[in-house]
Amino acid sequence: MTELRTRDAVWRISIAVLVGLAGVLSILASGTIPPAPPAQTPVLENVFKPGPTLTNVGKDGAGEFQVLPSGSVIIWLRAPYPTGLEVDVDGVVLEQTTSAARRQALDAQGLGFWYHDAGSPDLTVSGDPLWKIVVAAAPDLRVGQRFVINLTNTSGNASSPRSTPLTVPVAIGTPDWVALRNNATKDNAVVLVDGRRTSGCVNDEVWRGKSIIDVGDFRSSGPCNEEVVVFSQGSAVQLFSANTVWTDSLRDFVSVNLRPLWQAPVTVWLLGAGLQTRAQADINRANVLYDTSRCGIAFNANFQNADNMTARNLVGDNDYDMCRTDWITALTGSAFFTPGRLNVYYIDTALFSGYALTCAVNRNIIVVGSDASNEGLAHEFGHSFSLGHSDGVSGIPSTNLMFGGGIARNALTKGQCFRASLNPNSTLNTNQARTGWLRDCPDGTTDSQCPALSFDVP
């Protein structure tokens, strides 16, 4: 008898759903919209994380929905049909839009938005229809700690046009995380984190991500070094001191505002006919190598014709004479040198004992001979940025840009990029092309302040 009654109940519910759906479809077919019902506070059905499959979002002890940092939240609610919805986040009313281009524009303006998910409203369910909406808070809130979504029924009923709102409190994440802002290229950035775990101090933990990077539970620093370093293609290397950010509680986050590439100013002196095409190609090659290695440096070059005997006699082609004190004094005191910039001299003859050179006494002076490879200039820029040769350094291959005399050199390590940007004697800093933290890290130094030179070999 129990089984028969259960089936009979299911049958009666199914009939009711079909009758209700038939009534709604009949109204829609007739083109007549029924009078708006009194506005009723929407009833929350569920909150989901976005993704390939819907995953329920749980609540914490404070009654807040735990949502790992993400672009949006999917909310299912019940409300009468027809109805209108007003969505606000922390009191700011969001725009409803189905246009992907408009959503992108709002996102770029730092504004949130909302839209109906597929199948919303679902009129086939019994009772009030099921509404499925996607809510994207303003970008700053998505990487904050918490916000509140309010959903108000705006039915248009004359006596009761607005309901009290349904409140959905959202807490961002249960772990700690690093939030990357302004990642213009959407690069899968490399992030180094120093700090304290429950197990003790950790140094140069490697994480990767495009915007929100869950780094687990960091604790207050205590005796440990605490900082975050970000290497991202299209952006400058960023060193962020995280002191006082990590706590013994959860939901701590470091927000790193990525900035554009540092622009290293370069004057290219052309001592010979037809050298500009080659020099421009070498500059372009250097820009690609430093950006794809995530060194955060670009080269802003202008070209000067110095194809005359005065310049040729000053520069010469004998690298045994170059970089001596008298040679540097004569060159830097001439009209063929611009202070505060990298000065690159392209000559149309081969150097006596090498392909190209950078003067150790004055790293703003670089000479490139006629037989240098197309990454020779980029290699010399590395010397100018304080880097030595990588030959014999454990873990660094011969394809490294700083390998002496190599060919097909195509990348720098993050350890090298760190030093090129932050070493005080890098011309990026001595020429004041960069601002920010400095860190004295000779090539051979590896400690809590200086990542290994071989760190993150491409």
N, C-alpha and C positions, 0 to 999 in steps of 0.2 A: 504493500500500500504506500509506503514512504516513497519508493522509487517512482510510482505512478503519479503521486502528488507533485513530486519535484519536476518531473517532465511536463506535467500539466501547467505548473507555474512558469516554467521556461517558455512554453508555448504561448501562454497568455502575454508574457512580457514581449516576446517577439512580435505578436500581433499588434501590441500597443505601439512598438517602435515603428512598424510599417505603416500603421494608420497615421501616426504623428508625422512621419516623413512624407506620406502621401499628401497630408494637409499642407505642409510647407511647400512641397513642389507645386501643388495646385495654386497656392498664393503667388509663388514666383512666376508660374505660367500665366496667371491672369494679369500680371503687371500691377497688382494692387498690394501696396505695403500696408500691413495692419498698423493700427495706432501703436505708438511707442509705449511699452509698458513702463510702470514706475521704475526709476533707476534703483537698482539693487546692488549692494556691495558684491563685487565678483567673489566667487568662491575658488580658492586655490586648489588645484588638483595635483600639480607636481612641478618640480623645477629640475631641469636637465642641463648637463654639460653638452656643448656642441661637439660634434665629431661624427665619424662614420656611422656609429650606432649611438642611440640615446642612452645616457647613463644617469641614473638618478643622483641628485645632489643631497647629501645628508646635512643634518643640522648639528651645530655644536651645543655645548651646554648653555650658551647664552641665547639660543634660539635663532642663530644666524645660519643661513645656508652657506656651506663651505664650497666655494667655487675656486679652483685653482686659476691663477691669472689667465684670462682668455679674452677674446674679442667680444664675446656676447654670452647671454644667458637665455635659455629657452624656457618659457613659462607656459604651463597649461592651466587654464582657468575655466570656470563655468559662469555664464552670464546669459540673460534672455536674448531672444532674437526677435526683431532687429535691435541692435544696440550700437552705441559708439564707445570707443575707449580713448581715454586720455592717459598717457604714460609720462610720468616725470621721474627723474632721478635726483635725489637730494634737493627737490623743490624746483628743478629746472625742467620745463616741459619739452619733451623730445619731439622731433619731426617724424611723421610717418612717411616712409617712402619705399617704393618697390624698385626704384632705379638704382642699379649698381653704381652708375656714374655719380648720382647724387649722394649716395652713401659715402663714396670715396671723397667727394668734395667736403661733406660735413666732417668726416674724419680728419681731413687736412686742416680744417678750421678749428679743430679741437672740440667739436660738438658731437653729442650722441644722436641716436636715431632708433626707430623701431619699425617692424614690419610683420605682417602675418606670415607664418610658416606655411608650408604646403598643407593643404587640406583644412585650412582654418576659414570659417568655423565648420566643425564637423556636426552636421545636422542629423546624422543617423543614430546618434546615441539617445538613450532615454533620458528624460528630464531636460534641463537647459542645455543648449548646444555647448560643445567643447571648443574653446578658442585656444589657438596655439600661436604664441607671439614670440618673436626674437627681439630681445632688448640689448642694444649696445650702448653702454654708458660712455661718457666722454673719455677720450684716451687717457687723460691724467688719472681718472678714477679707476680705470681698468688695471692700473699698476699701483694703486694705493692700497689701503688696508681694508676699507669697507665703504659701502654706500647703501642707500635704501631706494628701492623701486616702489613707486606708488601707482596703482592701476585704478582709475576711476571710471565708473559706468556713466556715460553721458548720453542717456537715452533720448533726450528731447521731450520727455513727458512734461506736460504743462505744469502739473502740480509737484512733480518730483524729478527735476531734470538732471540732477547729479547725485551720485551715491557718495557715501563715505568711501575713502579709498581702501583697496586691498593693499596691505603693506608687506613687501618681501625684503627683509633685511639680508644683505649679502656680505659675507666676509671673504676677503681675497686670500685664499691659500692657507694651508696649515703649516708649510715649511717656511724657511727663509728663502729669499730670492734676490736676483739682480735684474733690474729693469733697464733695458737699453732703449733710450729715446733717440729719435732722429736717425735711425739706421736706414739711410736713404736707399742704399742698394739692396736691402733685405739680405745682407750677407750673413752667413752662418758664422758669427763672430767667435773668436777665441778669447776666453775669459780666464784670467789667473786670479785665484783667491787665496789670500793668507788669512789665518785667524785661528780661533780655538774651538776644537770639538770637545765632546765629553772625554775623548781619549787623550787630549792634549793639543799642543800647537801643531798646525799643519801649514805647509809652505808650498806655494805654487800648485795648488789643486787646479786641474784643467777642466773647464766647462765650456760648452759650445751652445749657441742659440742665436735666434734672430731678434727676439724682443724680451721675452720673459724666461729666465733661466732659474729653475728650481735647484738650489744648492744645498738643500737639506737644512739641518739645524746647526747653526753657528751659535756660539755662546759669547758672553762678554769677554773682551780680549785678554784681561789679566796680564800675564807677562808676555803674551804672544804678539808678534807683528800682525797688524790687521790692515789689509788694503785689497783693492780690486784693480786689476789692470785689464784693459779691453783693447784687443786688436781686431779691427774690422775693415774690410775692403771698402774704400771710398771715404774713410774717416781717419782722423788723426788718432795716434795711440793715446789712450787716456789712463792716467794713474789717479785713482780715487782713494784717499785715506778713509777707511771705514770705521775709524775709532769712534766709539760711542753709538754706532749704528746697531751692531749686533748686540743682542741682549740674551739673557737666559730664558726669555719667553719666545714663543713662536710668532710668525708673521712680521719679522723684521725684513726690511728690504733696502737695498742700495740702488738709488736711481742715478744712472750715468747718462748725461746728455752728450751724445757723440757730436763732435764738431767736424767741419770740413778738413780736408788734407792741409797740412802745413805747406806753405809755398816757399820753397828755397829759391831765392833770386840768383840768377846765373847770367853772367855776361860771357858770350862766346866770341873770342877774337880769332878771325880767320886769316891765317898767314899763308895765303896761296889761293890760286884761282879755283873756283868750282868746289870749294869745301863745304859750303853751307848745306847742300843737300845731304851730304854724309853726316854733318854735325846735327842737323835736325832729326835725322833718322835715329841717331844715337840718343838724343834727348828723349825722343818718343819711346825708345826701347827702355830707357831708365825709368820713365814714368810708369810703364807697364810692369816692370820688374818690382819696383818698390810698392806699387799698389796691390798687385796680386799676392805679394808676400805679406801684406797687411802692415807695412811699415808706416803708413800714414803720411807719406811725404810725396810732394809733387815738385816738379822743376819748372820754374817760370823764367824762360830764357829770352834774351835779346841778342842779336848778332851784330858784330861790328867788323867791318872790313879793315884789316890791318896788313894788307899785302903791300908792304913797303920796306925799304931797306932799314929804316930806323927800328921798326918792330922786329924784323928778322935778326938784326944784329943784337938786339936786347935779349931775345928769347934763345936764339941759336938752335942747335939740334944735338948738342953734346950733353947728355944727362949727367956726366961727371962734373960739369961746370954748373949745372942747374942746382938750385936750392942752397948754394953757398950764400953766406951773409951778404957779400958784396953784390952778387947777382940779384938777390931778393930786394936789396936796397935800391938798386938801379931800376928794377922793374916796377916796384910799388911806387916809386917816385916819378914815374913817367906818365904820359897820357894814355898808356895802354893797360891801365889797371884801375878798377873801380872799388874803393874800399867798401866793406860791409856786404860784399857779394862773393860768390864763387866766380873766379876768373879762369876760364878754360881757354887754352891756346892750342888751336888746331894748326899743325904744320904739315907741309906737303912732302916732308922727308921722314925717314925712319929715325928713331932715336938710336943712339950709339949702342946701348946695352939693354934696351927694353922696349916695350910697346907704348906705355904711358906712365906718368908718375904724378904723385901728389907730394908737395913739399911738407915735411913733418914740422918744420919751424913755422911755416905759414900755410895752413891748410886751405886757404882761399886761392891757392895757386895750383892749377892742374895743367899738365901738358900732355897732349895726345898726338902720337906719331902716326905716320901714314899707314903702318902695318898693324895698328891696334884692331882687335876684334870689335864686333858691334855691341858687345856688352862691356868693352874696356872702359868707357866713360862712366857707366854705372858702377863698375868696380872701384874706380877712383873716387867717385862720390862717397862710397862706403868708407874709404880711408879718410876723406874729409870729415865724415861724421864720426870719427874716432875709432873705426873698426880696423883690426889688423888682419893679416892673412889667416885663413882657416885651415891651411895645410897642416895635417897631423893632429888636428883637434878631434878627439874621439867622438864618433857619432855623426860627424859632418862629412858629407860626400864631396867628391871632386866637382859635382855640378853646382856646388854652392857659389854664389856670386863672388865671395871673397877668397876663393881658392886662387893661389898665385899662378898666373900663366896658364890657367885652364882654358878649355873651350866648352861651348854649350852650357855655360854657367847660367842658371835660370831662376834662382830663388835665394832668399835670405831666411834665416831662422827667426823665430819670435825673440829669442835671446839677443840676436843681432839688432832686430828692429827696436827692442827696448833700449839698447845702448845708443843707437843712432839718434833716437828722439830725446833721451833724458840725460846722457852724459854731458857734464858742463863744458867739456872741450870739443863737443860736436859743433861744427860751424852752424848747424841749425839753431844753436843757442848763442854762440858767440856773435853771430850776425843778427841776433834778435829777431829771427824769423819765426820763433816759437816763444810762447809764454807758458808758465806753469811749473810744476814740480821739476827739480833736478835731482839726479841720483848718480853718484860717481861709481861706475861699475866697469873697471878694466876687464878686458876679454877673459882673463884667467880667474876672475872672482866669481864664486858661486856661494851665496848665503841667503839669509832671509830677506835681504834687501835687493839682491841681484840674482835673477834667474840664470841658469846655466847658459853659456853661449850656444850650446847645441839644443836648447829647448825648442821643441816643436819643429823638427826638420820637415819641410814640405815633401 
